[in-house]
Amino acid sequence: MSTLFVAWQAPPPTRAWFPIGRLDAESNHSFLFRYTRGALDAEKSSGFRPLVSFPKFEGRYESQELFPLFKNRVLDPSRKDFAEYLGWLDLDPTKHVDPIEILGLTGGERQTDSLEVFPQIVKESDRSFSCRFFLHGLRHVSTAAREKANDLTPNSPLQIAVELNNPVGGLAIQLQTADGHMIGWAPRYLVRDLIDVINEHPEVSASVVRVNEFGAPLARRILIELKGRLPVDFEPMSSAQFQVIAP
């Protein structure tokens, strides 16, 4: 089973993010969507309402096909640039690629709504974990920092730093080059868990997987892998907001 969470961003002035839903994809190609308790928090504090495709918070939605809400966030495989698109994601265009895997890397962002999807972080039996994501915020850093990012190569190590006063989210995780130049941020959905892990058991590292050429949009320019080892009693993405409402 593969799992994606859905986050919703509140409107200004807070622009806070809430994990509001969970999509489970089974190996038999069936799909299950349920709201999480983060949706109730978002409703109470920011006026969130159920999505049109999933009209009840307590609902349990099942399908033998990927729900349109998610399918429409993946580039159509019939497009001529689909192979290039997969290349940006470091996926093999000669093989069948699961749309869930694509969504987990791209976040499924669209200009027309305030939703973002992200993969569940899995704790392996040896307590290790790994995840891949594109560097966030490259458009917001200085020209010099962007040039530093573009000079990176696969396997380049990156430094991880906790930012306490980020103007958008307060807490944030910065990514820096080996010589200390801040080039962007890790996705916001990783921040809380990463800070907890770093405080208890700082065995976390980051490195560059792929640097896409200038034809790729900035949001798809630098692909990063984060990996490490988790404390014995720590389960990522297990806080109350991630718990599903329907059984």
Secondary structure, 3 states (H helix, E strand, C coil): CEEEEEEEECCCCCCCEEEEEEEEECCCCCEEEEEEHHHHHHHHHHCCCCCCCCCCCCCEEEECCCCHHHHCCCCCCCCCCHHHHHHHCCCCCCCCCCHHHHHHHHCCCCCCCCEEEEECCCCCCCCEEEEEEECECHHHCCHHHHHHHHCCCCCCEEEEEEEEEECCCEEEEEEECCCCCEEEECCHHHHHHHHHHHHHCCCEEEEEEEECCCCCCHHHCEEEEEEEECCCCCCCCCCHHHCECCC
